[in-house]
Amino acid sequence: MKPTRAIVVGGTSGIGLELVRALLADGVRVVAVGRNFESLEGSEAIVFPYDIQQTSNVPQAFDSLTAALGGLDLLIYCAGVMNPVRLDEFDTPKDLEMIAVNVTGAVAWMNLAATHFLRTRQGCLVAIGSVAGDRGRQGQPVYNASKAFLHTYVESLRNRLARQGVSVVTIKPGPTRTPMTAHHDQKGMMDPAVAARRIINKVGRNGEFYLSPTHQLIGFIFRHIPGRLMRRIQV
């Protein structure tokens, strides 16, 4: 079923912003949740300024946004933080911020959407994970772990909800040119508008998906590198 009403959490920047734009172009009514609400000024999206780290008010926000849309067919959780960390840096505040957005925020919003879709026996949940969640790379311990958590959590939701008529999709982008990756060399990274269109093409299809054959190959390789070798290579 083609969605007509969507909430995109993290929809005011990066891939999320492009998802909002693409959904609007497809005629979908969209709520964009995020902090950079200026990015959607003048658009047809309903913009809901919100700090994803604040989870206590999520139930009230979810109910009011769903009511404003007249229902809900699709929730995309696209919010994510990847703080830069040095190889000799173990910074708990940075790590806790990543956990708050990448893990706690995801659970807060997706649990509510799962409950809603279970009641209506239709709908689609999409979570934007990462190839970084496939292994524990030395460069980003907590970012990698947060995405690994997200992948397993969403797989569990899929196993619960698929037989109830609800589709649950995990997307694993590779390097994408967004503000989150601005501290890296972005040459050769995927354009976020291209990523968004490929993600939308997966809506309604249960499973885990990479966004390109290259990303899928990289994921396969990293999942099968022996731990002893992972400790030696610079990734």
N, C-alpha and C positions, 0 to 999 in steps of 0.2 A: 504494500500500500504506500502510495506517495504521501509523504508528510505535508501537512498544510499549516501546522503550528509547532514552532520549535523554540527551545531555549538553548542558547549557546553560552555556557559559563566560561569566562575568559574570552569573550567575543569582541573585545575592544582593541586587540593588538595581535600582531603576528598571524599565525594560521587561523586563529579564531575570528579575527576581523575579516579575513578573506572568506571564511565559511559563512559569516553573516551576509556579506555582499553576494555571494553565490546563491545562497538560499533565497534572498530577496529577489534576485534575478529570475529565480524559478517560480516566483509567485507565492512563496511561503511567508506567513506572518512570523516574525522573529523578535524575540527578546534577547538583547545582548547584555550580559552581566559582566561587569568589570570596572576598573578604575579609570581607564583612559577614555572617558565618554566623549571627549572632544573629537575623537577620530570618526565618530558617526553622526556628527552634527549635520542636519539637513537631509539625512537618510530617512527611509520609511521604517527603520527598526525602532522598536521600543527599547530605549536605553535605560538600564537599571544600574546606576553607580553603586558598586559594592566592593568591599574589601574581602577577598575570598578567605582570608585567614580568620575572619569572624564567623564562626559557625553557629553561634547561639540563636541567631535570628533567621537562619536558613529556612526552617519550616514555615514561618510567617511569610517570608519572601516567596518561597516556592508556591504557596497557596494563592497569594495575591497575583503573581505573574501568570499562573495557570488560569486563574479566573479572568484576567485581562485578555488572554488569548482565546477564551471560550473553550478551553480544553488543551490537551497536549498530545502530540504524536511523536515528538523527537526531542531528546535531550542529549546535547554533546558537551562533554566535560573536556575543555581544551586549556584550562588554566594550568600554568606550569612555571616553576622557577628553577633556574640552574645558575646558582651563584658561582662566580669564578673562585677557585681555591688552588693554592700552590701545592706542590707535592709534599712540602714540609709543613703544611697548614692543617690543623684540626680545629675548626672554628664552630663551636656548638651553636651560637646564635644563627650563623648562616645555615647550618644544617637543620635547625629546628624550623626556620622559615621555609625551607624546601619541603620538609615533612608536612608542615601546616597547609601548604597549598597543594602539593602533589599527592598527598595521602589523605589527610584529614578532611580537606575541602572536597575531595572527590567522593569520599564515603558519605559526607553530609548531604551533598546534592543528589548523588546517584541512588542512595537508599530511598530517598523520597520519590524519585522518578520510578524506581523499581516497584515501590508500593502502589503508586498511581497506575502504572501499566498492568500490574497484576490484577488490580480491581477492574480495569477496563478491558482486559484480555487483548490488548493490542498496543503497539508502540515500538519504538526503537531507542535503545541506549547506545551511545558511542563514546568511547574513552580514547583520548589521544595519549598513547604510551610513547615508547621510544626504543630504537635498537639498543640504546644504552642499557635498557633493563634486561638484556639477554645474558649479560655477564657482569661480574664485579671488576670493572676496569679501575686501575689505580688512580686515574685522574679525577674522578668524581664519585667517591664512595657512596655518599648519601643520595645524590641524584640517581645513580644507578639503582640503588636499593629501593628508592621511592617508586621508580618505574616498574621494577620487578614486583613490588607489592601490588601496584595497580593492575599489572597483567594477570596476576593470580586471583585477585579480588574480582575482576571483571569476568574471568573464566568461570568462577564460581557462580556469579550472577547468571551467566549464560546457561550453565547447567541447571540452574533452578527454573529459569523463566522460558527457555526455548519451547518447552512442551505446552506452555500456557499461551502461546501465540505472540510472545514478545521476542524481538530480536535484539541481541547484544553483540556489539562489534568492538573489537580492539584494533586500533590502528598503531602501527609501529613506523613512524617516519624515520628516515635517516637525516643527515644534516640538512637543515632548511634555513633559508636566509630570513631571519626574523630578528627583532630586538634582543631576544634571549641569547642569540648566538653572535651578537655584535662584537664580543671580545675575542672571537675566533677569526681566522682567515675565511671569509665567506665565498671565496672564489670556487665555483663548481657546485655550490649548494643549490638545492631545489628552490625554485620560486614558490613563495607561499600560496599564490593564487593557483598554481598548478597542483600543489598538494591539496588545497581545499577542494578542487573539482574532483580529484581522485578519491578523496574521502567521501564526498557526497555520493559518488558512484557505488560505494560499499554500503550505504544505508539500507537496512532491511536484510542484510546477508549475515547470518550468524557466523562468527569465526574471528580469527586473527589475520590481519593483512598488513604486509609491507607495501610501500607506495611505489616501488620500482624493482625490477629484477636485480639491479645492483645492490639495493638495500637488503633484499631477500638473501642474496648470496653472501653479503657481509655478515648478516645475522646467522646464517648457517655455519659459516666458518668460525665465528666467535663462539657459538654454542658448543663446538666440538674441539676447540683447542685445549689440550691438556693443561691442568692447573699449573704444572711445573713450567710450561712454556709461557703461560700468561704472566707469571711472575717475572719473566725476563724481558718481555717485549714492552716497548714504550707506548702503551695505550691506557 
